[in-house]
Amino acid sequence: MKKTILCVVMIVLTISISQGQKSSFSIKAGLSNVTTRIIQDPPDQYVRLGPSGDRAGIQAGVAYDYKLLKYVRLGVDFQYLMKGYSNQFIEQPPYAEHYLGLSPTLSFFPFANSQTKYVSCISPGVGFNLNYLIAAKFKWQSHVDRYYWETGYTLKLNYQPGKFGLQIYYSIPFTKYLVYHNHTPPFDESRYYFVTGISFVYKFF
């Protein structure tokens, strides 16, 4: 595993040096608010199954991007994500779920012609998410379907005037992370993670 990571880093560095100012490599870390959204089929207004409260999360990883055009950059993020939920009925520490994620991203620079770097560095973007669950604290019963792969997209707003920058993001899922099958009364309860957060970014080059 260590050799694989080292090889990936070396490849990224080699490509970045060869491409000059067209590419950049950054690290980032930040905090988030994780919200569980519940959909029941058919809906039952009197029954909620298991813990589903909001909790604080963590994001940390690396990002590489390449300049396609003056106003467009293509990038990819590889990151660790801590999600989860709290139990709103019992006073206890929140449940943590740990993911590894890969996110190809398209960033836009609408103010690239600005003479001020504090304006030209503003870039909205959108990324596709592919996350894999590597560890979960809470053990669900047999009548629960647990999904280890999670897909979705993230809307981002970056501000990078120099080496240090900020990123605000909102992640919206395509897929559920869990389905709870209730029998009395009969219904399925699907759950989705929505994440709002901020990351601090440091650009190496």
Secondary structure, DSSP 4 states (H G I P E B T S, - for coil): -HHHHHHHHHHHHHHHHHHGGGEEEEEEEEEEEEEEEEEEES--TT---S--B-EEEEEEEEEEEEEEETTEEEEEEEEEEEEEEB-SSS-SPPEEEEEEEEEEEEEE-TTTT-S-HHHHTEEEEEEEEEEEEEEESS---TTEEE-SEEEEEEEEEEE-SSSEEEEEEEEEESS-SEEEEEETTEEEEEEEEEEEEEEEEEE--
